[in-house]
């Protein structure tokens, strides 16, 4: 005889679950807004209200950064001019070159990743002049005089960088 818990081909299984019925749920026409619509409308309004002060403050911040860039670039220009025009017998040449290298490294590190400055003529010419000066002193030492041809090119680049800086470029 078969056990009531075993399922055999001749027995019918007893289900402990209630019978299932299929019902279709029809959406009710609603004149009220759903929670999702309410959430999106609140989010849109709040984000637009928060963006207004940021957009309004952006030109002030860019102007402050621009003034800082101009000031620091003028300082670097003056150090380049004084350092490369020093007499080779001056005992302060090595210290001036070390100070110029520190200043130029910090200037390049600060402004090289600024996307707004990369297209400026003042940045391009100043970067080129600093690269030439640093390359010379790294290759030949801090007391080696810069050759006249290279010095002339560096001073021309510094002059064009200064002119472009005064024009806001």
Order of alpha helices (4+ residues) and beta strands (2+ residues): alpha-alpha-alpha-alpha-alpha
